[in-house]
Amino acid sequence: MFSDHTLADRVNTLEEYYTELFRLQTHHHGADYMLVHDELKRVLEEATSYCELGVNQGTTLGTALLLSNIRVARAYDINLKPYDLARHMFDEYASKAGIDLRVFEADTLTCSVDEVDVMYIDTKHYYDHLKKELARHGHKVQQYIVFHDTVTGKNLDRAVKEYVQHNNQWTIVTDCKTDVGFMTIQRG
């Protein structure tokens, strides 16, 4: 998409990195693609712990760290090469802000996650994969799960709806059909 390595070399702080990534993604995909960031800010208002499955280069992780009151953050991706280019900025920011940040290179279908307030899922965009992730990790989330690419992903919306149907403590609170789409479910 764009050169994360060049970007990581041009900026010095997580704030600059996040701002530039946000700008580049908005330019490349359009403003509606970035609506999920507003949703994350909303659901993170009262949360103190966060888990992200599918960290890629870290744009949404930046939202969680920079624009919320998160004290504990975990992130997982099967390939951390894009993230590793800017890892030092995330680590430095988290250290200064008193955030317990840990990022793991792991398969989200086999790893174990800690209990958290909010989880964001943006991994493989296939029904079976998301269904397995929800079965493995959904019970560890206390407040919200946010899913990206629910319009363009292969039946992701169906996987979310089935999960809610079989787990009556969850309800769908957002089903955004704009651009690539996103959904949010809430426990309670």
KEDOTOR-675980 format. One line per 10 residues: number of its first residue (from 0); for each residue x, y negated, z of N, C-alpha, C. Coordinates in steps of 0.2 Angstrom, whole numbers, plus 5000, padded with zeros to 4 digits. Example, Ala and Ser with C-alpha at 12.3 -4.5 7.8 and 13.67 -1.06 7.14 Angstrom:
BEGIN
0> 5066/5028/5039/5062/5022/5039/5066/5016/5039  5064/5011/5035/5068/5005/5036/5064/5000/5039
END
This chain:
BEGIN
0> 5004/5006/5000/5000/5000/5000/5004/4994/5000  5008/4993/5005/5013/4987/5006/5019/4990/5010  5024/4986/5009/5030/4989/5012/5031/4987/5020  5029/4992/5024/5029/4990/5031/5037/4989/5033  5041/4992/5030/5048/4991/5032/5050/4984/5031  5049/4981/5025/5050/4974/5024/5047/4970/5029  5041/4971/5030/5037/4967/5035/5040/4968/5042  5042/4974/5044/5045/4974/5051/5052/4971/5051  5055/4970/5046/5061/4966/5046/5060/4959/5046  5054/4956/5044/5053/4949/5043/5050/4946/5049
10> 5048/4950/5054/5044/4947/5060/5048/4949/5066  5047/4946/5071/5051/4947/5077/5047/4949/5083  5040/4948/5083/5036/4950/5089/5030/4954/5086  5027/4957/5091/5021/4961/5089/5015/4956/5087  5015/4951/5090/5010/4946/5088/5011/4944/5080  5017/4943/5078/5018/4941/5071/5017/4947/5067  5019/4953/5069/5018/4959/5065/5010/4960/5064  5007/4960/5070/4999/4961/5069/4996/4956/5065  4998/4950/5065/4995/4944/5061/4996/4945/5054  5002/4947/5052/5004/4948/5045/5001/4955/5043
20> 5001/4960/5046/4997/4966/5044/4990/4965/5043  4987/4961/5048/4980/4959/5047/4979/4955/5040  4983/4950/5039/4982/4946/5033/4983/4951/5027  4988/4955/5027/4990/4959/5021/4984/4964/5020  4981/4967/5025/4976/4972/5024/4969/4968/5022  4968/4962/5024/4963/4958/5022/4963/4956/5015  4969/4954/5013/4971/4953/5006/4970/4959/5001  4972/4964/5003/4972/4970/4999/4965/4973/4999  4962/4974/5005/4955/4977/5005/4949/4973/5005  4950/4967/5007/4944/4962/5008/4943/4961/5016
30> 4939/4956/5017/4938/4954/5024/4933/4959/5027  4928/4962/5023/4924/4967/5026/4927/4973/5029  4933/4975/5026/4937/4981/5028/4939/4980/5035  4940/4974/5037/4943/4972/5044/4937/4972/5049  4931/4972/5047/4926/4972/5052/4926/4976/5058  4930/4982/5057/4930/4987/5063/4935/4984/5069  4939/4979/5067/4943/4975/5072/4938/4971/5077  4933/4968/5074/4929/4965/5078/4925/4969/5083  4923/4975/5080/4920/4980/5084/4924/4983/5090  4931/4984/5088/4935/4986/5093/4936/4981/5099
40> 4937/4975/5097/4937/4969/5102/4931/4969/5107  4925/4970/5104/4919/4971/5107/4918/4976/5112  4920/4982/5110/4919/4988/5115/4925/4988/5120  4931/4985/5118/4936/4985/5123/4936/4979/5128  4930/4975/5128/4930/4970/5133/4930/4972/5140  4927/4978/5142/4927/4980/5149/4931/4986/5150  4934/4988/5145/4938/4994/5145/4945/4993/5148  4948/4998/5151/4955/4997/5153/4960/5002/5150  4957/5007/5147/4961/5013/5144/4958/5014/5137  4963/5016/5133/4962/5017/5125/4966/5022/5122
50> 4963/5026/5118/4966/5031/5114/4965/5030/5107  4970/5031/5103/4969/5030/5095/4971/5036/5092  4967/5039/5088/4969/5045/5084/4970/5043/5077  4976/5043/5074/4977/5040/5067/4980/5033/5068  4986/5032/5070/4989/5026/5072/4992/5022/5065  4994/5026/5061/4997/5024/5055/5003/5018/5056  5002/5012/5054/5007/5007/5055/5005/5003/5061  4999/5004/5064/4998/5001/5070/4993/4995/5070  4990/4994/5065/4986/4988/5065/4980/4988/5070  4976/4993/5071/4971/4993/5076/4974/4994/5083
60> 4980/4997/5083/4983/4998/5090/4985/4991/5092  4987/4987/5087/4988/4980/5089/4982/4976/5091  4976/4977/5088/4970/4974/5091/4969/4976/5098  4970/4982/5100/4969/4985/5107/4974/4982/5112  4980/4981/5110/4985/4979/5114/4984/4971/5115  4984/4968/5110/4984/4960/5110/4978/4957/5111  4972/4960/5110/4966/4956/5110/4961/4959/5115  4964/4963/5120/4959/4966/5126/4963/4966/5132  4960/4969/5137/4963/4970/5144/4965/4977/5145  4967/4980/5140/4969/4987/5141/4976/4987/5145
70> 4976/4992/5150/4981/4993/5154/4985/5000/5152  4981/5005/5149/4984/5011/5147/4982/5012/5140  4987/5014/5136/4985/5015/5129/4989/5021/5126  4986/5026/5123/4989/5032/5120/4987/5032/5112  4992/5034/5108/4991/5034/5101/4994/5040/5098  4990/5043/5093/4993/5050/5090/4992/5049/5083  4997/5052/5080/4997/5053/5072/5002/5058/5070  5000/5062/5065/5004/5068/5063/5010/5065/5060  5011/5059/5058/5017/5056/5055/5018/5049/5057  5023/5048/5061/5024/5041/5064/5029/5037/5060
80> 5031/5039/5055/5036/5035/5051/5034/5028/5050  5028/5027/5048/5026/5020/5047/5026/5016/5053  5023/5019/5059/5023/5016/5065/5030/5014/5068  5035/5019/5067/5041/5019/5070/5045/5013/5068  5044/5010/5062/5047/5004/5059/5046/4998/5064  5040/4998/5067/5039/4992/5072/5038/4995/5079  5040/5001/5080/5039/5003/5087/5042/4999/5092  5048/4996/5091/5051/4992/5096/5047/4986/5098  5043/4983/5093/5039/4977/5095/5033/4979/5099  5030/4985/5098/5025/4988/5102/5027/4989/5109
90> 5033/4993/5110/5036/4994/5116/5038/4988/5120  5041/4983/5117/5043/4977/5120/5037/4973/5123  5031/4973/5119/5025/4969/5121/5022/4973/5127  5021/4979/5126/5018/4983/5131/5022/4983/5138  5028/4983/5138/5033/4982/5144/5031/4975/5147  5032/4970/5143/5031/4963/5146/5024/4962/5148  5019/4965/5145/5012/4964/5147/5009/4969/5152  5014/4974/5155/5012/4979/5160/5007/4984/5157  5008/4986/5151/5003/4991/5148/5007/4997/5147  5004/5003/5150/5007/5009/5149/5005/5012/5142
100> 5010/5011/5138/5009/5013/5131/5013/5019/5129  5010/5024/5126/5013/5030/5124/5011/5032/5117  5015/5033/5113/5013/5035/5106/5016/5042/5104  5012/5047/5102/5015/5053/5100/5014/5055/5093  5019/5059/5091/5018/5062/5084/5015/5069/5085  5009/5070/5084/5005/5076/5085/4999/5077/5081  4997/5083/5080/4991/5085/5077/4985/5084/5081  4981/5080/5079/4975/5078/5083/4970/5084/5085  4971/5090/5081/4967/5095/5082/4970/5100/5087  4976/5099/5089/4979/5103/5094/4982/5100/5100
110> 4983/5093/5100/4986/5090/5106/4980/5089/5111  4983/5087/5117/4978/5085/5122/4979/5078/5124  4973/5075/5125/4973/5068/5127/4970/5067/5134  4972/5061/5137/4970/5059/5143/4963/5056/5143  4960/5056/5149/4953/5053/5149/4954/5046/5148  4949/5043/5144/4950/5036/5142/4943/5032/5142  4943/5026/5142/4937/5022/5141/4934/5022/5134  4939/5021/5129/4937/5020/5122/4942/5024/5118  4939/5027/5113/4944/5031/5108/4942/5028/5101  4947/5027/5097/4946/5025/5090/4949/5031/5086
120> 4945/5033/5081/4947/5039/5077/4947/5036/5069  4953/5037/5066/4954/5035/5059/4960/5040/5057  4958/5046/5057/4963/5051/5054/4961/5054/5047  4961/5060/5047/4959/5063/5040/4951/5062/5039  4949/5060/5034/4942/5058/5033/4938/5064/5030  4938/5069/5033/4934/5075/5031/4929/5077/5037  4923/5079/5035/4918/5081/5040/4921/5087/5045  4924/5092/5043/4927/5097/5047/4932/5095/5052  4936/5091/5049/4942/5088/5054/4939/5084/5059  4934/5079/5058/4931/5075/5063/4927/5079/5068
130> 4924/5084/5065/4920/5088/5070/4924/5092/5075  4930/5094/5072/4934/5098/5077/4938/5093/5082  4939/5087/5080/4942/5081/5084/4937/5080/5090  4931/5079/5088/4926/5077/5093/4925/5083/5098  4925/5089/5095/4924/5095/5100/4930/5095/5105  4936/5093/5102/4942/5094/5106/4942/5088/5111  4941/5082/5109/4942/5076/5113/4936/5072/5115  4930/5073/5113/4925/5068/5114/4923/5068/5121  4923/5074/5125/4922/5074/5132/4926/5070/5136  4932/5068/5134/4937/5064/5138/4936/5057/5137
140> 4931/5054/5133/4929/5047/5133/4923/5045/5137  4924/5040/5141/4919/5038/5145/4914/5032/5143  4916/5028/5138/4912/5023/5136/4910/5023/5128  4915/5022/5124/4914/5022/5117/4919/5026/5113  4916/5028/5107/4921/5031/5102/4919/5027/5095  4924/5024/5092/4923/5021/5086/4926/5025/5080  4923/5025/5075/4925/5029/5069/4926/5024/5063  4931/5025/5059/4932/5021/5053/4931/5025/5047  4929/5021/5042/4929/5024/5035/4923/5029/5035  4917/5028/5038/4912/5032/5038/4907/5032/5032
150> 4908/5027/5028/4905/5027/5022/4908/5031/5016  4915/5029/5016/4919/5032/5011/4922/5039/5013  4922/5041/5019/4925/5047/5021/4920/5053/5019  4922/5059/5019/4918/5065/5017/4914/5067/5022  4908/5064/5022/4902/5066/5027/4904/5065/5034  4908/5059/5036/4910/5058/5042/4904/5056/5046  4899/5052/5043/4893/5050/5046/4889/5056/5049  4889/5061/5045/4885/5067/5047/4889/5070/5053  4895/5071/5053/4899/5073/5059/4897/5070/5065  4897/5063/5065/4895/5059/5070/4888/5060/5073
160> 4883/5060/5068/4876/5061/5070/4875/5068/5073  4878/5073/5070/4878/5080/5073/4881/5080/5080  4886/5077/5081/4889/5076/5088/4884/5073/5093  4881/5068/5091/4877/5064/5095/4870/5068/5096  4868/5072/5091/4862/5076/5092/4863/5082/5097  4869/5084/5097/4871/5090/5101/4874/5088/5108  4875/5082/5109/4878/5079/5115/4874/5073/5117  4868/5074/5121/4863/5069/5122/4865/5063/5126  4871/5064/5129/4874/5058/5133/4876/5053/5129  4877/5054/5122/4880/5049/5117/4874/5046/5113
170> 4875/5040/5111/4870/5037/5106/4874/5033/5101  4871/5032/5095/4874/5028/5090/4872/5021/5092  4877/5017/5092/4875/5009/5094/4877/5005/5088  4882/5007/5083/4883/5003/5077/4884/5008/5072  4881/5007/5066/4882/5011/5060/4883/5006/5054  4889/5003/5053/4890/4998/5048/4891/5001/5042  4887/4999/5037/4888/5002/5030/4892/4998/5025  4894/4992/5028/4898/4987/5024/4905/4990/5022  4907/4989/5016/4914/4991/5014/4915/4999/5015  4920/5001/5018/4921/5008/5020/4917/5010/5026
180> 4914/5006/5029/4910/5008/5035/4914/5010/5041  4910/5009/5047/4912/5012/5053/4906/5013/5058  4907/5017/5062/4901/5019/5067/4904/5019/5074  4900/5017/5079/4902/5017/5086/4896/5021/5090  4899/5026/5094/4894/5029/5099/4896/5027/5106  4891/5027/5110/4891/5025/5117/4889/5030/5121  4893/5032/5127/4890/5036/5132/4886/5033/5137  4881/5036/5139/4877/5033/5144/4869/5034/5143
END
